[in-house]
């Protein structure tokens, strides 16, 4: 299994992907996971921060720094986040 290149733009959708809105293009996103309804998101950057959003990706809060975040997961209800 090869490594994937970082995603240069984070997008969110309110209609299951029918349309999407660009939210952040300033970070090299490596991993993104969401709760079942998409309200809670956890995302890691390449060699930088781990971020959490609780508003469908509109705003992001830094939670940890200085790591290479290769994977993430979120429980269905968004109460448990893993990276």
TORDOKE-539058 format. One record per atom (N, C-alpha, C): residue number from 1; residue in three letters; chain; atom name; x, y, z. Coordinates in steps of 0.1 Angstrom, whole numbers, m for minus. Atoms other than C-alpha are relative to their C-alpha. Layout:
REM residues N
<r zase="NUM" dofi="ALA" bado="A" lovex="CA" px="X" py="Y" pz="Z"/>
...
***
This chain:
REM residues 83
<r zase="1" dofi="UNK" bado="A" lovex="N" px="8" py="m12" pz="0"/>
<r zase="1" dofi="UNK" bado="A" lovex="CA" px="0" py="0" pz="0"/>
<r zase="1" dofi="UNK" bado="A" lovex="C" px="9" py="12" pz="0"/>
<r zase="2" dofi="UNK" bado="A" lovex="N" px="m8" py="m12" pz="1"/>
<r zase="2" dofi="UNK" bado="A" lovex="CA" px="16" py="33" pz="m11"/>
<r zase="2" dofi="UNK" bado="A" lovex="C" px="m6" py="11" pz="8"/>
<r zase="3" dofi="UNK" bado="A" lovex="N" px="5" py="m12" pz="m7"/>
<r zase="3" dofi="UNK" bado="A" lovex="CA" px="13" py="66" pz="6"/>
<r zase="3" dofi="UNK" bado="A" lovex="C" px="m7" py="9" pz="m10"/>
<r zase="4" dofi="UNK" bado="A" lovex="N" px="7" py="m9" pz="8"/>
<r zase="4" dofi="UNK" bado="A" lovex="CA" px="m11" py="91" pz="m7"/>
<r zase="4" dofi="UNK" bado="A" lovex="C" px="6" py="14" pz="2"/>
<r zase="5" dofi="UNK" bado="A" lovex="N" px="m4" py="m14" pz="m1"/>
<r zase="5" dofi="UNK" bado="A" lovex="CA" px="m2" py="127" pz="m14"/>
<r zase="5" dofi="UNK" bado="A" lovex="C" px="m9" py="8" pz="8"/>
<r zase="6" dofi="UNK" bado="A" lovex="N" px="8" py="m9" pz="m8"/>
<r zase="6" dofi="UNK" bado="A" lovex="CA" px="m15" py="154" pz="9"/>
<r zase="6" dofi="UNK" bado="A" lovex="C" px="m11" py="7" pz="m8"/>
<r zase="7" dofi="UNK" bado="A" lovex="N" px="10" py="m7" pz="7"/>
<r zase="7" dofi="UNK" bado="A" lovex="CA" px="m48" py="170" pz="m1"/>
<r zase="7" dofi="UNK" bado="A" lovex="C" px="2" py="15" pz="3"/>
<r zase="8" dofi="UNK" bado="A" lovex="N" px="m2" py="m14" pz="m1"/>
<r zase="8" dofi="UNK" bado="A" lovex="CA" px="m44" py="207" pz="m7"/>
<r zase="8" dofi="UNK" bado="A" lovex="C" px="m12" py="9" pz="4"/>
<r zase="9" dofi="UNK" bado="A" lovex="N" px="12" py="m8" pz="m3"/>
<r zase="9" dofi="UNK" bado="A" lovex="CA" px="m80" py="218" pz="0"/>
<r zase="9" dofi="UNK" bado="A" lovex="C" px="m10" py="m9" pz="7"/>
<r zase="10" dofi="UNK" bado="A" lovex="N" px="10" py="6" pz="m7"/>
<r zase="10" dofi="UNK" bado="A" lovex="CA" px="m105" py="208" pz="25"/>
<r zase="10" dofi="UNK" bado="A" lovex="C" px="m14" py="5" pz="m4"/>
<r zase="11" dofi="UNK" bado="A" lovex="N" px="13" py="m5" pz="4"/>
<r zase="11" dofi="UNK" bado="A" lovex="CA" px="m142" py="209" pz="14"/>
<r zase="11" dofi="UNK" bado="A" lovex="C" px="m10" py="m7" pz="8"/>
<r zase="12" dofi="UNK" bado="A" lovex="N" px="11" py="6" pz="m8"/>
<r zase="12" dofi="UNK" bado="A" lovex="CA" px="m175" py="203" pz="32"/>
<r zase="12" dofi="UNK" bado="A" lovex="C" px="m12" py="0" pz="m9"/>
<r zase="13" dofi="UNK" bado="A" lovex="N" px="12" py="1" pz="7"/>
<r zase="13" dofi="UNK" bado="A" lovex="CA" px="m209" py="193" pz="19"/>
<r zase="13" dofi="UNK" bado="A" lovex="C" px="m12" py="m2" pz="9"/>
<r zase="14" dofi="UNK" bado="A" lovex="N" px="12" py="2" pz="m8"/>
<r zase="14" dofi="UNK" bado="A" lovex="CA" px="m244" py="196" pz="33"/>
<r zase="14" dofi="UNK" bado="A" lovex="C" px="m10" py="m9" pz="m7"/>
<r zase="15" dofi="UNK" bado="A" lovex="N" px="9" py="8" pz="7"/>
<r zase="15" dofi="UNK" bado="A" lovex="CA" px="m260" py="174" pz="7"/>
<r zase="15" dofi="UNK" bado="A" lovex="C" px="6" py="m13" pz="m5"/>
<r zase="16" dofi="UNK" bado="A" lovex="N" px="m7" py="13" pz="2"/>
<r zase="16" dofi="UNK" bado="A" lovex="CA" px="m240" py="142" pz="8"/>
<r zase="16" dofi="UNK" bado="A" lovex="C" px="9" py="0" pz="m13"/>
<r zase="17" dofi="UNK" bado="A" lovex="N" px="m10" py="m1" pz="11"/>
<r zase="17" dofi="UNK" bado="A" lovex="CA" px="m215" py="154" pz="m18"/>
<r zase="17" dofi="UNK" bado="A" lovex="C" px="m5" py="5" pz="m13"/>
<r zase="18" dofi="UNK" bado="A" lovex="N" px="6" py="m6" pz="13"/>
<r zase="18" dofi="UNK" bado="A" lovex="CA" px="m239" py="168" pz="m44"/>
<r zase="18" dofi="UNK" bado="A" lovex="C" px="6" py="13" pz="m4"/>
<r zase="19" dofi="UNK" bado="A" lovex="N" px="m8" py="m12" pz="1"/>
<r zase="19" dofi="UNK" bado="A" lovex="CA" px="m222" py="201" pz="m39"/>
<r zase="19" dofi="UNK" bado="A" lovex="C" px="9" py="2" pz="12"/>
<r zase="20" dofi="UNK" bado="A" lovex="N" px="m9" py="m2" pz="m12"/>
<r zase="20" dofi="UNK" bado="A" lovex="CA" px="m193" py="213" pz="m17"/>
<r zase="20" dofi="UNK" bado="A" lovex="C" px="5" py="14" pz="0"/>
<r zase="21" dofi="UNK" bado="A" lovex="N" px="m5" py="m14" pz="m2"/>
<r zase="21" dofi="UNK" bado="A" lovex="CA" px="m178" py="244" pz="m3"/>
<r zase="21" dofi="UNK" bado="A" lovex="C" px="15" py="m1" pz="5"/>
<r zase="22" dofi="UNK" bado="A" lovex="N" px="m14" py="0" pz="m4"/>
<r zase="22" dofi="UNK" bado="A" lovex="CA" px="m140" py="250" pz="m1"/>
<r zase="22" dofi="UNK" bado="A" lovex="C" px="1" py="7" pz="14"/>
<r zase="23" dofi="UNK" bado="A" lovex="N" px="m1" py="m5" pz="m14"/>
<r zase="23" dofi="UNK" bado="A" lovex="CA" px="m131" py="256" pz="36"/>
<r zase="23" dofi="UNK" bado="A" lovex="C" px="14" py="5" pz="3"/>
<r zase="24" dofi="UNK" bado="A" lovex="N" px="m14" py="m4" pz="m4"/>
<r zase="24" dofi="UNK" bado="A" lovex="CA" px="m93" py="257" pz="38"/>
<r zase="24" dofi="UNK" bado="A" lovex="C" px="9" py="m6" pz="m10"/>
<r zase="25" dofi="UNK" bado="A" lovex="N" px="m10" py="5" pz="9"/>
<r zase="25" dofi="UNK" bado="A" lovex="CA" px="m66" py="255" pz="13"/>
<r zase="25" dofi="UNK" bado="A" lovex="C" px="14" py="3" pz="4"/>
<r zase="26" dofi="UNK" bado="A" lovex="N" px="m13" py="m5" pz="m5"/>
<r zase="26" dofi="UNK" bado="A" lovex="CA" px="m37" py="267" pz="35"/>
<r zase="26" dofi="UNK" bado="A" lovex="C" px="8" py="m11" pz="7"/>
<r zase="27" dofi="UNK" bado="A" lovex="N" px="m7" py="11" pz="m7"/>
<r zase="27" dofi="UNK" bado="A" lovex="CA" px="m28" py="233" pz="50"/>
<r zase="27" dofi="UNK" bado="A" lovex="C" px="1" py="m12" pz="m9"/>
<r zase="28" dofi="UNK" bado="A" lovex="N" px="m2" py="13" pz="7"/>
<r zase="28" dofi="UNK" bado="A" lovex="CA" px="m15" py="200" pz="36"/>
<r zase="28" dofi="UNK" bado="A" lovex="C" px="m7" py="m11" pz="8"/>
<r zase="29" dofi="UNK" bado="A" lovex="N" px="8" py="9" pz="m7"/>
<r zase="29" dofi="UNK" bado="A" lovex="CA" px="m42" py="178" pz="49"/>
<r zase="29" dofi="UNK" bado="A" lovex="C" px="4" py="m14" pz="m3"/>
<r zase="30" dofi="UNK" bado="A" lovex="N" px="m4" py="13" pz="3"/>
<r zase="30" dofi="UNK" bado="A" lovex="CA" px="m31" py="142" pz="53"/>
<r zase="30" dofi="UNK" bado="A" lovex="C" px="m11" py="m10" pz="3"/>
<r zase="31" dofi="UNK" bado="A" lovex="N" px="11" py="9" pz="m4"/>
<r zase="31" dofi="UNK" bado="A" lovex="CA" px="m61" py="125" pz="71"/>
<r zase="31" dofi="UNK" bado="A" lovex="C" px="m11" py="8" pz="5"/>
<r zase="32" dofi="UNK" bado="A" lovex="N" px="13" py="m6" pz="m5"/>
<r zase="32" dofi="UNK" bado="A" lovex="CA" px="m97" py="135" pz="77"/>
<r zase="32" dofi="UNK" bado="A" lovex="C" px="m10" py="m11" pz="3"/>
<r zase="33" dofi="UNK" bado="A" lovex="N" px="10" py="9" pz="m4"/>
<r zase="33" dofi="UNK" bado="A" lovex="CA" px="m124" py="116" pz="95"/>
<r zase="33" dofi="UNK" bado="A" lovex="C" px="m12" py="7" pz="6"/>
<r zase="34" dofi="UNK" bado="A" lovex="N" px="11" py="m7" pz="m5"/>
<r zase="34" dofi="UNK" bado="A" lovex="CA" px="m159" py="125" pz="105"/>
<r zase="34" dofi="UNK" bado="A" lovex="C" px="m10" py="m9" pz="8"/>
<r zase="35" dofi="UNK" bado="A" lovex="N" px="11" py="7" pz="m6"/>
<r zase="35" dofi="UNK" bado="A" lovex="CA" px="m188" py="115" pz="127"/>
<r zase="35" dofi="UNK" bado="A" lovex="C" px="m10" py="m4" pz="m10"/>
<r zase="36" dofi="UNK" bado="A" lovex="N" px="10" py="5" pz="10"/>
<r zase="36" dofi="UNK" bado="A" lovex="CA" px="m218" py="98" pz="110"/>
<r zase="36" dofi="UNK" bado="A" lovex="C" px="m7" py="11" pz="m7"/>
<r zase="37" dofi="UNK" bado="A" lovex="N" px="8" py="m11" pz="6"/>
<r zase="37" dofi="UNK" bado="A" lovex="CA" px="m236" py="131" pz="105"/>
<r zase="37" dofi="UNK" bado="A" lovex="C" px="9" py="11" pz="m6"/>
<r zase="38" dofi="UNK" bado="A" lovex="N" px="m9" py="m10" pz="5"/>
<r zase="38" dofi="UNK" bado="A" lovex="CA" px="m204" py="150" pz="95"/>
<r zase="38" dofi="UNK" bado="A" lovex="C" px="2" py="13" pz="8"/>
<r zase="39" dofi="UNK" bado="A" lovex="N" px="m2" py="m12" pz="m8"/>
<r zase="39" dofi="UNK" bado="A" lovex="CA" px="m207" py="175" pz="123"/>
<r zase="39" dofi="UNK" bado="A" lovex="C" px="13" py="1" pz="7"/>
<r zase="40" dofi="UNK" bado="A" lovex="N" px="m13" py="0" pz="m6"/>
<r zase="40" dofi="UNK" bado="A" lovex="CA" px="m175" py="165" pz="141"/>
<r zase="40" dofi="UNK" bado="A" lovex="C" px="10" py="m6" pz="m9"/>
<r zase="41" dofi="UNK" bado="A" lovex="N" px="m11" py="4" pz="9"/>
<r zase="41" dofi="UNK" bado="A" lovex="CA" px="m143" py="162" pz="121"/>
<r zase="41" dofi="UNK" bado="A" lovex="C" px="13" py="1" pz="7"/>
<r zase="42" dofi="UNK" bado="A" lovex="N" px="m13" py="m1" pz="m5"/>
<r zase="42" dofi="UNK" bado="A" lovex="CA" px="m108" py="154" pz="130"/>
<r zase="42" dofi="UNK" bado="A" lovex="C" px="9" py="m1" pz="m12"/>
<r zase="43" dofi="UNK" bado="A" lovex="N" px="m8" py="m1" pz="11"/>
<r zase="43" dofi="UNK" bado="A" lovex="CA" px="m80" py="162" pz="106"/>
<r zase="43" dofi="UNK" bado="A" lovex="C" px="15" py="2" pz="4"/>
<r zase="44" dofi="UNK" bado="A" lovex="N" px="m14" py="m2" pz="m3"/>
<r zase="44" dofi="UNK" bado="A" lovex="CA" px="m42" py="159" pz="106"/>
<r zase="44" dofi="UNK" bado="A" lovex="C" px="7" py="5" pz="m12"/>
<r zase="45" dofi="UNK" bado="A" lovex="N" px="m9" py="m6" pz="11"/>
<r zase="45" dofi="UNK" bado="A" lovex="CA" px="m16" py="178" pz="85"/>
<r zase="45" dofi="UNK" bado="A" lovex="C" px="13" py="m8" pz="0"/>
<r zase="46" dofi="UNK" bado="A" lovex="N" px="m13" py="6" pz="3"/>
<r zase="46" dofi="UNK" bado="A" lovex="CA" px="17" py="166" pz="71"/>
<r zase="46" dofi="UNK" bado="A" lovex="C" px="10" py="7" pz="9"/>
<r zase="47" dofi="UNK" bado="A" lovex="N" px="m11" py="m6" pz="m8"/>
<r zase="47" dofi="UNK" bado="A" lovex="CA" px="42" py="172" pz="99"/>
<r zase="47" dofi="UNK" bado="A" lovex="C" px="m4" py="12" pz="8"/>
<r zase="48" dofi="UNK" bado="A" lovex="N" px="4" py="m12" pz="m7"/>
<r zase="48" dofi="UNK" bado="A" lovex="CA" px="21" py="197" pz="117"/>
<r zase="48" dofi="UNK" bado="A" lovex="C" px="m10" py="m2" pz="11"/>
<r zase="49" dofi="UNK" bado="A" lovex="N" px="10" py="0" pz="m10"/>
<r zase="49" dofi="UNK" bado="A" lovex="CA" px="m11" py="201" pz="136"/>
<r zase="49" dofi="UNK" bado="A" lovex="C" px="m11" py="m11" pz="m2"/>
<r zase="50" dofi="UNK" bado="A" lovex="N" px="12" py="8" pz="0"/>
<r zase="50" dofi="UNK" bado="A" lovex="CA" px="m41" py="179" pz="145"/>
<r zase="50" dofi="UNK" bado="A" lovex="C" px="m11" py="10" pz="3"/>
<r zase="51" dofi="UNK" bado="A" lovex="N" px="11" py="m9" pz="m2"/>
<r zase="51" dofi="UNK" bado="A" lovex="CA" px="m73" py="198" pz="142"/>
<r zase="51" dofi="UNK" bado="A" lovex="C" px="m13" py="m7" pz="2"/>
<r zase="52" dofi="UNK" bado="A" lovex="N" px="13" py="5" pz="m3"/>
<r zase="52" dofi="UNK" bado="A" lovex="CA" px="m109" py="193" pz="154"/>
<r zase="52" dofi="UNK" bado="A" lovex="C" px="m10" py="11" pz="m4"/>
<r zase="53" dofi="UNK" bado="A" lovex="N" px="11" py="m9" pz="3"/>
<r zase="53" dofi="UNK" bado="A" lovex="CA" px="m141" py="209" pz="141"/>
<r zase="53" dofi="UNK" bado="A" lovex="C" px="m13" py="m6" pz="5"/>
<r zase="54" dofi="UNK" bado="A" lovex="N" px="13" py="5" pz="m5"/>
<r zase="54" dofi="UNK" bado="A" lovex="CA" px="m175" py="206" pz="157"/>
<r zase="54" dofi="UNK" bado="A" lovex="C" px="m12" py="7" pz="m7"/>
<r zase="55" dofi="UNK" bado="A" lovex="N" px="10" py="m7" pz="7"/>
<r zase="55" dofi="UNK" bado="A" lovex="CA" px="m194" py="227" pz="132"/>
<r zase="55" dofi="UNK" bado="A" lovex="C" px="0" py="m3" pz="m15"/>
<r zase="56" dofi="UNK" bado="A" lovex="N" px="0" py="4" pz="14"/>
<r zase="56" dofi="UNK" bado="A" lovex="CA" px="m192" py="207" pz="99"/>
<r zase="56" dofi="UNK" bado="A" lovex="C" px="12" py="5" pz="m8"/>
<r zase="57" dofi="UNK" bado="A" lovex="N" px="m12" py="m4" pz="7"/>
<r zase="57" dofi="UNK" bado="A" lovex="CA" px="m157" py="220" pz="91"/>
<r zase="57" dofi="UNK" bado="A" lovex="C" px="0" py="15" pz="m3"/>
<r zase="58" dofi="UNK" bado="A" lovex="N" px="0" py="m14" pz="2"/>
<r zase="58" dofi="UNK" bado="A" lovex="CA" px="m166" py="257" pz="92"/>
<r zase="58" dofi="UNK" bado="A" lovex="C" px="12" py="6" pz="7"/>
<r zase="59" dofi="UNK" bado="A" lovex="N" px="m12" py="m5" pz="m7"/>
<r zase="59" dofi="UNK" bado="A" lovex="CA" px="m140" py="264" pz="119"/>
<r zase="59" dofi="UNK" bado="A" lovex="C" px="8" py="m12" pz="6"/>
<r zase="60" dofi="UNK" bado="A" lovex="N" px="m9" py="11" pz="m4"/>
<r zase="60" dofi="UNK" bado="A" lovex="CA" px="m110" py="243" pz="131"/>
<r zase="60" dofi="UNK" bado="A" lovex="C" px="8" py="5" pz="13"/>
<r zase="61" dofi="UNK" bado="A" lovex="N" px="m8" py="m3" pz="m12"/>
<r zase="61" dofi="UNK" bado="A" lovex="CA" px="m92" py="242" pz="165"/>
<r zase="61" dofi="UNK" bado="A" lovex="C" px="11" py="m9" pz="1"/>
<r zase="62" dofi="UNK" bado="A" lovex="N" px="m12" py="8" pz="m1"/>
<r zase="62" dofi="UNK" bado="A" lovex="CA" px="m57" py="230" pz="169"/>
<r zase="62" dofi="UNK" bado="A" lovex="C" px="0" py="m8" pz="13"/>
<r zase="63" dofi="UNK" bado="A" lovex="N" px="0" py="8" pz="m12"/>
<r zase="63" dofi="UNK" bado="A" lovex="CA" px="m54" py="201" pz="194"/>
<r zase="63" dofi="UNK" bado="A" lovex="C" px="14" py="m5" pz="3"/>
<r zase="64" dofi="UNK" bado="A" lovex="N" px="m13" py="5" pz="m2"/>
<r zase="64" dofi="UNK" bado="A" lovex="CA" px="m18" py="188" pz="190"/>
<r zase="64" dofi="UNK" bado="A" lovex="C" px="9" py="4" pz="m11"/>
<r zase="65" dofi="UNK" bado="A" lovex="N" px="m9" py="m5" pz="10"/>
<r zase="65" dofi="UNK" bado="A" lovex="CA" px="13" py="197" pz="171"/>
<r zase="65" dofi="UNK" bado="A" lovex="C" px="13" py="m8" pz="m1"/>
<r zase="66" dofi="UNK" bado="A" lovex="N" px="m13" py="6" pz="2"/>
<r zase="66" dofi="UNK" bado="A" lovex="CA" px="46" py="185" pz="157"/>
<r zase="66" dofi="UNK" bado="A" lovex="C" px="0" py="m15" pz="m3"/>
<r zase="67" dofi="UNK" bado="A" lovex="N" px="1" py="15" pz="3"/>
<r zase="67" dofi="UNK" bado="A" lovex="CA" px="35" py="150" pz="145"/>
<r zase="67" dofi="UNK" bado="A" lovex="C" px="m3" py="m2" pz="m15"/>
<r zase="68" dofi="UNK" bado="A" lovex="N" px="5" py="3" pz="14"/>
<r zase="68" dofi="UNK" bado="A" lovex="CA" px="30" py="133" pz="112"/>
<r zase="68" dofi="UNK" bado="A" lovex="C" px="m12" py="m8" pz="2"/>
<r zase="69" dofi="UNK" bado="A" lovex="N" px="13" py="6" pz="m2"/>
<r zase="69" dofi="UNK" bado="A" lovex="CA" px="m7" py="124" pz="113"/>
<r zase="69" dofi="UNK" bado="A" lovex="C" px="m3" py="m8" pz="m13"/>
<r zase="70" dofi="UNK" bado="A" lovex="N" px="2" py="9" pz="12"/>
<r zase="70" dofi="UNK" bado="A" lovex="CA" px="m10" py="94" pz="89"/>
<r zase="70" dofi="UNK" bado="A" lovex="C" px="m15" py="m6" pz="0"/>
<r zase="71" dofi="UNK" bado="A" lovex="N" px="13" py="5" pz="0"/>
<r zase="71" dofi="UNK" bado="A" lovex="CA" px="m45" py="83" pz="100"/>
<r zase="71" dofi="UNK" bado="A" lovex="C" px="m8" py="6" pz="11"/>
<r zase="72" dofi="UNK" bado="A" lovex="N" px="9" py="m5" pz="m10"/>
<r zase="72" dofi="UNK" bado="A" lovex="CA" px="m76" py="93" pz="120"/>
<r zase="72" dofi="UNK" bado="A" lovex="C" px="m13" py="m8" pz="m1"/>
<r zase="73" dofi="UNK" bado="A" lovex="N" px="14" py="6" pz="0"/>
<r zase="73" dofi="UNK" bado="A" lovex="CA" px="m110" py="79" pz="130"/>
<r zase="73" dofi="UNK" bado="A" lovex="C" px="m8" py="8" pz="10"/>
<r zase="74" dofi="UNK" bado="A" lovex="N" px="10" py="m6" pz="m9"/>
<r zase="74" dofi="UNK" bado="A" lovex="CA" px="m141" py="92" pz="146"/>
<r zase="74" dofi="UNK" bado="A" lovex="C" px="m11" py="m10" pz="3"/>
<r zase="75" dofi="UNK" bado="A" lovex="N" px="12" py="8" pz="m3"/>
<r zase="75" dofi="UNK" bado="A" lovex="CA" px="m169" py="74" pz="164"/>
<r zase="75" dofi="UNK" bado="A" lovex="C" px="m12" py="5" pz="m7"/>
<r zase="76" dofi="UNK" bado="A" lovex="N" px="12" py="m5" pz="8"/>
<r zase="76" dofi="UNK" bado="A" lovex="CA" px="m204" py="76" pz="148"/>
<r zase="76" dofi="UNK" bado="A" lovex="C" px="m6" py="12" pz="7"/>
<r zase="77" dofi="UNK" bado="A" lovex="N" px="6" py="m11" pz="m7"/>
<r zase="77" dofi="UNK" bado="A" lovex="CA" px="m215" py="101" pz="175"/>
<r zase="77" dofi="UNK" bado="A" lovex="C" px="10" py="12" pz="1"/>
<r zase="78" dofi="UNK" bado="A" lovex="N" px="m11" py="m10" pz="m1"/>
<r zase="78" dofi="UNK" bado="A" lovex="CA" px="m182" py="121" pz="173"/>
<r zase="78" dofi="UNK" bado="A" lovex="C" px="5" py="3" pz="14"/>
<r zase="79" dofi="UNK" bado="A" lovex="N" px="m5" py="m1" pz="m14"/>
<r zase="79" dofi="UNK" bado="A" lovex="CA" px="m175" py="117" pz="210"/>
<r zase="79" dofi="UNK" bado="A" lovex="C" px="14" py="m5" pz="2"/>
<r zase="80" dofi="UNK" bado="A" lovex="N" px="m14" py="6" pz="m1"/>
<r zase="80" dofi="UNK" bado="A" lovex="CA" px="m143" py="97" pz="204"/>
<r zase="80" dofi="UNK" bado="A" lovex="C" px="7" py="2" pz="m13"/>
<r zase="81" dofi="UNK" bado="A" lovex="N" px="m8" py="m3" pz="12"/>
<r zase="81" dofi="UNK" bado="A" lovex="CA" px="m116" py="109" pz="180"/>
<r zase="81" dofi="UNK" bado="A" lovex="C" px="13" py="m7" pz="2"/>
<r zase="82" dofi="UNK" bado="A" lovex="N" px="m13" py="7" pz="0"/>
<r zase="82" dofi="UNK" bado="A" lovex="CA" px="m84" py="90" pz="172"/>
<r zase="82" dofi="UNK" bado="A" lovex="C" px="9" py="4" pz="m11"/>
<r zase="83" dofi="UNK" bado="A" lovex="N" px="m10" py="m4" pz="10"/>
<r zase="83" dofi="UNK" bado="A" lovex="CA" px="m52" py="99" pz="154"/>
<r zase="83" dofi="UNK" bado="A" lovex="C" px="13" py="m7" pz="3"/>
***
